[in-house]
Amino acid sequence: MQLGHILQLPIFQEADVISGSSGLWRNVENVNMMDAPDIADYLKQDELLITTAYHFKEDPTSLKQLIEKNGAKRLCWTRN
């Protein structure tokens, strides 16, 4: 299913795409729901990550590093 179609589902109505919007036409192969701070090692290409990012609330630098580290994996990041 294409990411753009997934983000049109009612559950995502308040989500904003903050990075990767040029890839909304890409297919999502897997969905990962995780809040672990070491999540980067478990993410795969073409995967939709659903997370609260709770572990990064006091450390936005680590969140930025996570996003940068996984940019090559064609992930899409949303904020809800």
Salt bridges, closest charged atoms under 4 A:
ASP16 OD2 - ARG79 NH2 3.12
ASP41 OD1 - LYS69 NZ 3.62
ASP46 OD2 - ARG74 NH2 2.86
GLU68 OE2 - LYS64 NZ 3.56
